[in-house]
Amino acid sequence: MTTTWKITNLDSNTADGFVFCAHWTCTAVDGDHSASAYATVSWAEGTPVVPYANLTEATVLNWVWESVDKAATEASLAAQIALLKNPVKASGTPWGQA
């Protein structure tokens, strides 16, 4: 399974350029199956203290992982993919199927 974390957007103050919110996704892919999660992380004004122009995605991902349980997020996506591969529930009707 391949897991990819991305920062999709940042919200920052125009006055000082400091970021107060990061939007992130985590996508897991295993063969033909995939699952993803999207959320945001917010910080109090004045933290973190790196100006927008000096940020890298790696820096912001580290901030996100300080607030989000990275292992639990990845485990949840793995569980979703396992259910896609081996469903335990189904829907439909028994009639009219060839």
Salt bridges, closest charged atoms under 4 A:
ASP11 OD2 - HIS23 NE2 2.93
ASP30 OD2 - LYS85 NZ 2.62
GLU57 OE1 - LYS6 NZ 3.75
GLU74 OE2 - LYS70 NZ 3.56
